[in-house]
Amino acid sequence: MRKYSNRLLIAGLLSVTALGGCTSATRGVVNPTPAPAPQISPVFQEEQLGLKRVVAITRFSDETTRANNFLVDNQGNRLGKQASDILASRLTATQKFIMLERDAMADVMKEAKLDGEALEDVGADYIIVGSVSEFGRSNESEVGVFSRNRIQVATATVNVRLVNTRTGEIVYSEEATGKAQSEANQVLGVGQTAGYDTSLDDRAISAAISKLVSNVMENLLDAPWQAYLVGEHNGQWLMTGGKSQGVKAGQQFTVVMPGKLVKNPQTGMNMELPATETATIEVVSFMGSGNNEMSLCKLVSGNINGERLTDYRVREEESAL
């Protein structure tokens, strides 16, 4: 009888071992969502020469079917604001742009008044508008003989448009989709379980923005940058921008008078006529700090009309490229 019992015990253990090999997982785990890596162009590994572009994100709306449920704030745009904040943070972190606050402008102006100072309006060279056009969640299950895998997936689609504020032309538009997922496995009822993972929503939007950042940066940096003349000091001209923005002592720039804006009757779009070169200036020294840095420049050739300073634009000479 004892030998028979031992044989049954051994047979039972072998059966459990064999059946365990037929399951789709060996132990319960919760798989972390892979961190989305931004797609960075090789050009960004090089030192960027040039003034920072002035950029503002003016509108980022939530156009999804979930815009009418609990995901929205009092203004009905929770997902849109989240996408806007992520994009602004990514662009600011590159230190290649001056980002202007537009979404919370009322709060900024209120604080400026409390401080007794008037907030000056600063115009952006480009504005970014966009939307979260698609957003969804799905739950999938993979069921084995003795195992069960639960997979949660969040998907978000983001659209952005880059608009030239001088002409109103859309110079760049793109759509990107990001996905994030988590997985929980159980074997023979043993393992970890995963509830509703709300962090997947954030990660899906972040993944979509990551795919857009590189191309947005490339299109902003491809456009010729420009600076401005703001005054005269001891016979030298004050130009916006300084060392922290890529300007170097001894560097020469071309002063131009922008061409007029004319309307193309065929497309209805504004187009700028070619600018006229009026002078060449050379950087002598710097003053100020950070984004408020200025360059003191001497006149090398040509003429500058002090009464029309606000009309001039300063651009990098082609020979310096």
C-alpha positions in Angstrom: 0.0 0.0 0.0 2.8 2.4 0.9 4.6 1.7 -2.5 1.3 2.4 -4.3 0.8 5.7 -2.5 4.3 6.8 -3.3 3.8 6.0 -6.9 0.6 8.1 -7.0 2.4 11.0 -5.3 5.3 10.9 -7.8 2.9 10.6 -10.7 0.9 13.6 -9.4 4.0 15.7 -9.1 5.1 14.8 -12.6 1.7 15.7 -14.0 1.7 19.2 -12.4 5.2 19.8 -13.7 4.3 18.7 -17.2 1.1 20.8 -17.2 3.1 23.8 -15.9 5.2 23.6 -19.0 2.1 24.1 -21.1 1.2 27.5 -19.6 2.1 30.8 -21.3 3.9 32.2 -18.3 5.9 30.9 -15.4 5.3 33.5 -12.8 3.2 36.6 -12.2 4.8 39.9 -13.2 3.7 43.4 -13.9 5.7 44.7 -16.9 6.7 48.4 -16.8 5.8 50.6 -19.7 8.9 51.3 -21.8 10.0 54.9 -21.6 9.5 56.5 -25.0 12.8 57.8 -26.4 12.6 61.1 -28.3 13.6 60.9 -32.0 16.5 63.3 -32.1 18.0 64.4 -35.4 21.9 64.2 -35.6 21.9 68.0 -36.4 20.9 68.7 -32.8 24.1 67.1 -31.5 26.1 70.0 -33.0 26.4 73.5 -31.5 23.6 75.7 -32.7 24.7 79.0 -34.0 22.0 81.7 -34.1 19.5 83.5 -32.0 16.8 81.6 -30.2 13.5 81.6 -32.1 10.6 83.2 -30.2 7.7 80.6 -30.1 4.3 80.5 -28.5 1.8 77.6 -28.1 -1.5 79.4 -28.5 -4.1 76.6 -28.6 -4.1 72.9 -28.0 -7.6 71.5 -28.0 -9.1 68.1 -27.1 -11.1 66.9 -30.1 -11.6 63.4 -28.9 -15.0 61.8 -28.1 -13.9 61.8 -24.4 -13.9 65.6 -24.3 -17.4 65.5 -22.7 -16.6 63.2 -19.8 -14.6 63.2 -16.6 -11.2 63.8 -18.3 -11.9 67.5 -18.9 -11.4 70.4 -16.6 -13.8 73.4 -16.2 -12.8 74.7 -19.6 -13.3 71.2 -21.1 -9.7 70.7 -22.3 -7.7 68.6 -19.9 -6.0 66.4 -22.5 -5.2 69.4 -24.7 -3.6 71.3 -21.9 -1.6 68.2 -20.9 -0.3 67.9 -24.5 0.5 71.6 -24.6 2.5 71.5 -21.4 4.5 68.4 -22.5 5.4 70.0 -25.8 6.4 73.4 -24.2 8.5 71.6 -21.7 10.3 69.5 -24.4 11.1 72.6 -26.5 12.2 74.7 -23.6 14.6 71.9 -22.4 16.5 72.2 -25.7 17.5 75.8 -24.9 17.1 76.7 -28.5 13.9 78.6 -28.2 12.3 81.4 -26.2 8.9 80.1 -25.2 6.2 82.6 -24.5 3.3 81.9 -22.1 -0.1 82.3 -23.7 -2.3 79.8 -21.9 -2.0 81.5 -18.5 -1.4 85.0 -19.8 -4.2 86.4 -17.6 -2.5 85.0 -14.4 0.9 86.4 -15.6 -0.5 89.9 -16.2 -2.3 89.8 -12.8 1.0 89.1 -11.0 2.8 91.8 -12.9 0.2 94.3 -11.8 0.6 93.2 -8.1 4.4 93.8 -8.5 3.7 97.3 -9.8 5.1 96.6 -13.3 3.5 96.7 -16.7 3.9 93.5 -18.7 5.2 94.2 -22.2 3.6 92.4 -25.1 6.2 90.3 -27.0 5.3 88.9 -30.4 6.3 85.4 -31.4 8.0 84.6 -34.7 6.0 81.4 -34.9 2.9 80.0 -33.1 2.1 76.3 -32.6 -1.5 75.1 -32.6 -2.6 71.6 -32.2 -5.1 69.1 -30.9 -5.4 65.6 -29.4 -7.5 64.1 -32.2 -7.8 60.5 -31.0 -7.6 58.8 -27.6 -8.6 55.4 -26.5 -8.1 52.6 -24.0 -8.3 48.8 -24.6 -8.1 45.7 -22.5 -6.8 42.5 -24.0 -6.5 39.0 -22.4 -4.3 36.1 -23.4 -5.7 32.9 -21.8 -3.6 29.7 -21.5 -4.6 26.3 -20.0 -3.5 27.5 -16.5 -2.5 31.1 -17.1 -4.0 34.4 -17.9 -2.4 37.6 -19.1 -4.1 41.0 -18.9 -2.8 43.7 -21.2 -4.0 47.4 -20.9 -3.2 49.6 -23.9 -3.6 53.4 -24.2 -3.3 55.1 -27.6 -3.2 58.8 -28.3 -2.9 60.8 -31.6 -1.6 64.3 -31.6 -1.7 66.9 -34.5 0.4 70.0 -34.6 0.7 73.0 -37.0 3.5 75.5 -37.1 2.3 79.0 -38.3 4.4 81.9 -39.5 2.9 84.9 -37.6 4.0 87.4 -40.3 2.3 85.7 -43.2 -0.2 83.4 -41.5 1.1 80.5 -43.6 1.2 77.0 -42.1 4.8 76.1 -42.7 4.6 72.6 -41.1 2.0 70.1 -40.1 2.3 66.6 -38.7 0.4 63.9 -36.9 1.9 61.3 -34.6 0.4 58.4 -32.6 1.8 57.2 -29.3 1.1 54.0 -27.4 1.7 52.7 -23.9 0.8 49.4 -22.3 1.1 47.4 -19.1 0.8 43.6 -18.6 0.0 41.4 -15.6 0.4 37.6 -15.7 -1.1 34.9 -13.5 -0.3 31.2 -13.3 -2.8 28.8 -11.7 -4.4 31.8 -10.0 -1.1 32.9 -8.5 0.5 36.1 -9.4 0.0 39.9 -9.4 -3.1 41.6 -10.6 -3.3 45.1 -12.2 -6.1 47.5 -11.7 -7.0 50.4 -14.1 -3.6 52.1 -14.8 -4.3 55.8 -15.3 -0.6 56.6 -15.9 -0.9 54.9 -19.3 -3.0 57.9 -20.5 -0.1 60.3 -19.7 2.5 58.0 -21.2 0.6 57.6 -24.5 0.4 61.4 -25.0 4.0 61.8 -24.0 5.0 59.1 -26.5 3.1 60.9 -29.3 4.7 64.3 -28.5 8.1 62.7 -28.4 7.7 61.7 -32.1 6.8 65.2 -33.0 9.5 67.2 -31.1 12.4 66.5 -33.5 10.5 67.6 -36.6 9.1 70.7 -35.0 12.6 71.7 -33.9 14.0 71.1 -37.4 11.4 73.2 -39.1 11.8 76.1 -36.6 15.6 76.0 -36.9 15.5 75.7 -40.7 13.8 79.2 -41.0 16.3 82.1 -41.1 16.6 83.7 -37.7 16.5 87.4 -37.2 17.3 90.0 -34.6 16.3 93.6 -34.1 17.9 97.0 -33.5 16.5 98.7 -30.4 18.6 101.8 -30.0 21.9 103.7 -30.2 24.4 104.0 -27.4 27.6 106.1 -27.7 27.7 105.8 -31.4 27.0 102.1 -31.4 23.8 100.2 -32.2 22.0 97.9 -29.8 21.0 94.6 -31.3 18.9 92.0 -29.5 20.7 88.7 -28.6 24.1 88.0 -27.0 26.6 85.3 -26.2 24.2 82.9 -24.6 22.2 82.9 -27.8 25.1 82.1 -30.1 26.4 85.6 -31.0 30.1 86.1 -31.0 32.3 89.2 -30.8 33.6 90.2 -34.2 30.7 88.5 -36.0 29.2 90.5 -38.7 25.5 90.8 -39.6 23.4 92.3 -42.4 20.8 94.9 -41.6 17.8 94.7 -44.0 14.6 96.5 -44.6 11.9 93.8 -44.9 9.9 93.8 -48.1 6.2 94.6 -48.2 3.5 92.0 -47.6 1.4 91.5 -50.6 -1.6 89.2 -51.0 -1.5 86.5 -53.6 -4.9 86.6 -55.2 -4.6 83.0 -56.4 -4.1 81.5 -52.9 -5.3 84.3 -50.7 -2.1 84.0 -48.7 0.2 86.9 -47.7 3.7 86.8 -49.2 6.7 88.9 -48.4 8.7 90.7 -51.1 12.5 90.4 -51.0 14.2 92.5 -48.3 16.6 95.3 -49.1 20.1 95.3 -47.6 20.9 98.6 -46.0 24.0 98.1 -43.8 26.5 95.7 -42.3 27.3 95.8 -38.5 29.9 94.0 -36.4 29.5 92.9 -32.8 31.9 94.7 -30.4 30.7 93.8 -26.9 27.7 92.5 -24.9 25.4 93.8 -22.1 22.6 92.2 -20.1 22.1 88.5 -19.4 20.1 85.5 -20.4 17.2 86.2 -22.9 17.6 89.9 -22.3 21.2 90.0 -23.5 22.1 92.7 -26.1 25.0 93.2 -28.4 26.8 96.5 -29.0 27.6 96.8 -32.7 29.5 99.2 -34.8 28.6 100.2 -38.3 30.9 98.7 -40.9 29.2 99.9 -44.1 25.9 101.3 -45.3 23.5 103.6 -43.5 21.0 103.1 -40.6 18.1 105.6 -40.1 17.7 106.0 -36.4 14.1 107.1 -36.8 13.1 103.8 -38.4 14.9 101.3 -36.1 11.8 99.3 -35.5 11.5 98.6 -39.2 14.9 97.0 -39.6 15.8 93.4 -39.2 19.2 91.9 -38.5 20.1 88.7 -40.3 23.1 86.4 -40.4 25.4 87.0 -43.4 25.3 84.2 -45.9 29.1 83.9 -45.8 29.0 82.9 -42.1 26.8 79.8 -42.8 
